[in-house]
Amino acid sequence: MHPEPSTQRPTRQRPVLPVPSALIEVLPHGGLVRGTVASVSGAGSLLIGLVAAVTGAGGHVAVIGQPRFGILAAVEMGAQLSKLALIPDPGPDPVEVAAILLDGVDLVVLGLGGLSVSPTRARAVVARARSKGSTLLVTDGHWDGAELRLDASVHGYDGLGTGRELGRGRLRGVRLSVCARGKAMRPRTVRLDLRSENGRIEWHTEKREQNSLSIAVST
C-alpha cells in the first residue's frame, strides 16, 4: 500500500490538503491548510511525499522551479502523474507563475533557487492563496510570513550492514526526522521510516527493530 493520506478532520474546521498519515501528529490541523503558505526544507523525500499524497487523493499539483524533482520516487509513493504539472524553468519571475497557478491548482510548489521574496510581495501572494483556497509550498529560499515551516533531515539508513559489512547489501529504507514549526504552535518532531517494499515507498512512524541492520548519520 502507498502512504495513506490523512483523513483526520482538521481542528477548528480548517479545510486541509491530505498528507502521508505518518505526518498527522506533527501538523496542527492534520494536513496542509488550504489558503495558506508553508515552507519545506531539508531532505527531498518530504516534499515528494507531500506531492504524492495530494495527487494520490485526486488533487492537482504544480511544481515550479524544481528541475530535479524525483518523479520516480513520487510514483513509488503513490502519486498520480496525470494530476501533476512540472514547470522546471519558469523564467525570470517564478513567483508570478506561482501566483497565476494558485487559481485552479490545489497545491503549488515553488522553488525559489535560494532567493528571498520581499514581505510586500509575499503578503500579496498569501492574499491570493487565501482567496482561491489553494496552498503554496515554498522551498529553496526565504518566504516571509509562512504559516507553517517543515524541515526534514536524514538520521539513518536501513539495510547497508554494519561493521566489516558496512556499505554492503541493499538499501531498504531511510530514517527521517521531521520538525514542524508555526506561528501558533510549539515545534513538533516525528521520526519516520521510509521503506522500499515491492517497488513502492511506504511511510511509517519509526519503530526500532532489534534485528534491523542500520547505520546512523553523524551530525
C-alpha positions in Angstrom: 0.0 0.0 0.0 1.1 3.6 -0.6 1.4 6.1 2.2 -2.2 6.7 3.2 -3.3 10.3 3.0 -4.6 11.7 6.3 -8.4 11.5 6.8 -8.4 13.3 10.1 -10.8 16.2 10.3 -8.9 19.5 10.8 -9.0 21.3 14.1 -11.3 24.3 14.1 -12.8 23.1 10.8 -10.0 24.5 8.6 -10.0 22.7 5.3 -6.8 20.9 4.5 -4.9 19.0 1.8 -4.0 15.4 2.6 -0.5 14.4 3.8 1.0 11.0 4.4 -0.7 9.6 7.5 2.6 9.3 9.4 2.9 13.1 9.4 -0.5 13.8 11.0 0.8 14.1 14.5 3.2 17.0 13.7 0.6 19.1 11.8 -1.8 21.1 14.0 -4.7 20.6 11.6 -3.9 17.1 10.3 -2.8 18.3 6.8 -1.7 21.4 4.8 -4.2 24.1 5.4 -5.9 25.4 2.3 -5.4 29.1 1.6 -2.0 29.3 3.3 1.7 29.4 2.6 4.0 26.8 4.1 7.7 26.2 3.6 9.7 23.0 3.4 13.4 22.4 3.7 15.9 19.6 4.1 15.6 16.1 2.8 13.7 16.0 -0.6 11.7 12.9 0.4 9.4 15.1 2.5 8.5 17.4 -0.4 8.0 14.4 -2.7 5.8 12.7 -0.2 3.5 15.7 0.2 3.1 16.0 -3.6 2.3 12.3 -3.8 -0.3 12.4 -1.1 -2.2 15.3 -2.7 -2.2 13.9 -6.3 -2.8 10.4 -5.0 -6.0 11.7 -3.4 -7.1 13.3 -6.7 -5.8 16.8 -6.1 -3.9 18.8 -8.7 -0.3 19.9 -8.0 2.1 22.2 -9.9 5.8 22.0 -9.2 7.7 25.2 -10.3 11.5 25.6 -10.4 12.4 22.1 -9.4 14.2 20.5 -12.3 15.5 17.6 -10.2 12.1 16.7 -8.7 12.0 13.0 -8.1 9.2 11.8 -10.4 10.1 8.1 -9.9 10.1 8.4 -6.2 6.8 10.3 -6.3 5.2 7.4 -8.3 6.6 4.9 -5.8 4.9 7.0 -3.1 1.5 6.8 -4.9 1.5 10.0 -7.0 -0.8 10.2 -10.0 1.2 11.8 -12.8 -2.0 12.9 -14.6 -2.6 15.3 -11.7 1.0 16.7 -11.7 2.3 19.6 -13.7 6.1 20.2 -13.8 7.5 23.6 -14.7 11.2 23.2 -14.2 12.2 26.5 -15.8 9.5 29.2 -15.0 11.5 32.1 -16.4 12.7 35.2 -14.7 9.7 35.6 -12.3 8.7 32.2 -10.7 6.6 34.0 -8.1 4.3 35.4 -10.7 3.9 32.0 -12.3 3.0 30.5 -8.9 0.5 33.3 -8.2 -1.2 32.5 -11.5 -1.3 28.8 -10.9 -2.9 29.3 -7.4 -6.1 29.9 -9.4 -7.3 26.3 -10.1 -4.5 24.2 -8.6 -4.8 22.7 -5.2 -1.1 22.8 -4.3 1.6 24.9 -5.9 5.2 24.0 -5.0 7.6 27.0 -5.7 11.3 26.5 -5.8 13.0 29.9 -5.2 16.5 28.8 -6.1 18.0 30.5 -3.0 16.2 33.8 -3.4 14.2 35.8 -0.9 10.7 37.2 -1.6 10.0 40.7 -0.2 7.4 40.9 2.6 5.2 43.2 0.4 5.1 40.7 -2.4 4.7 37.7 -0.1 1.7 39.3 1.5 0.1 39.8 -1.9 0.6 36.2 -2.8 -0.7 35.0 0.6 -3.9 37.0 0.0 -4.3 35.4 -3.4 -3.8 31.9 -2.0 -6.4 32.6 0.7 -9.0 33.9 -1.8 -8.5 30.9 -4.1 -8.4 28.3 -1.3 -5.1 26.9 -2.7 -1.9 26.1 -0.8 1.6 27.4 -1.7 4.5 25.3 -0.6 7.8 27.2 -0.8 11.3 25.6 -0.9 14.9 26.5 -1.6 14.5 30.1 -0.4 13.1 32.5 2.2 9.4 33.5 2.3 8.3 35.9 5.0 5.2 35.0 6.9 4.8 31.3 6.1 2.2 29.9 8.5 4.0 26.5 8.7 7.6 25.5 8.3 8.6 21.9 7.8 12.2 20.7 8.0 13.3 17.1 7.3 16.7 15.6 8.0 18.1 12.1 7.4 19.3 10.4 10.5 19.9 6.9 9.3 19.6 4.2 6.7 18.5 0.6 6.9 20.0 -2.4 5.0 23.6 -1.3 4.4 25.1 -3.6 7.0 27.4 -2.9 10.0 31.0 -3.5 11.0 33.0 -5.1 8.2 29.9 -5.3 6.1 29.2 -1.6 6.3 28.2 -0.2 2.9 27.3 -3.6 1.5 23.9 -5.0 0.9 20.7 -3.3 -0.5 19.3 -0.1 0.8 15.9 -0.9 2.3 14.9 2.3 4.0 15.7 5.8 5.1 15.0 7.2 8.5 13.9 10.9 8.7 13.3 13.4 11.4 10.6 15.9 10.5 10.1 19.1 12.6 7.1 21.4 12.2 7.1 25.0 13.4 4.4 27.6 13.1 3.1 30.9 14.3 0.6 29.5 16.7 2.3 26.2 17.7 5.2 24.8 19.6 7.8 22.9 17.5 6.8 19.3 17.0 9.1 16.5 15.8 8.4 13.0 14.5 10.8 10.3 13.3 9.8 8.3 10.3 10.9 5.2 8.4 10.6 5.3 4.6 10.8 1.8 3.4 11.0 0.3 -0.1 8.6 -2.5 -0.4 7.8 -4.3 -3.7 8.6 -1.2 -5.8 6.7 1.2 -3.5 7.9 3.5 -0.8 5.9 3.3 2.4 5.9 5.8 5.3 5.9 4.5 8.8 6.3 6.1 12.2 9.7 4.9 13.3 9.9 1.7 15.3 13.2 0.3 16.4 13.7 -3.3 15.4 16.2 -5.4 17.4 17.5 -7.3 14.3 17.5 -4.3 11.9 20.8 -3.6 10.2 21.2 0.2 10.2 23.7 3.0 10.3 23.3 6.4 11.8 24.2 9.6 10.1 26.5 11.7 12.2 25.6 15.3 12.7 
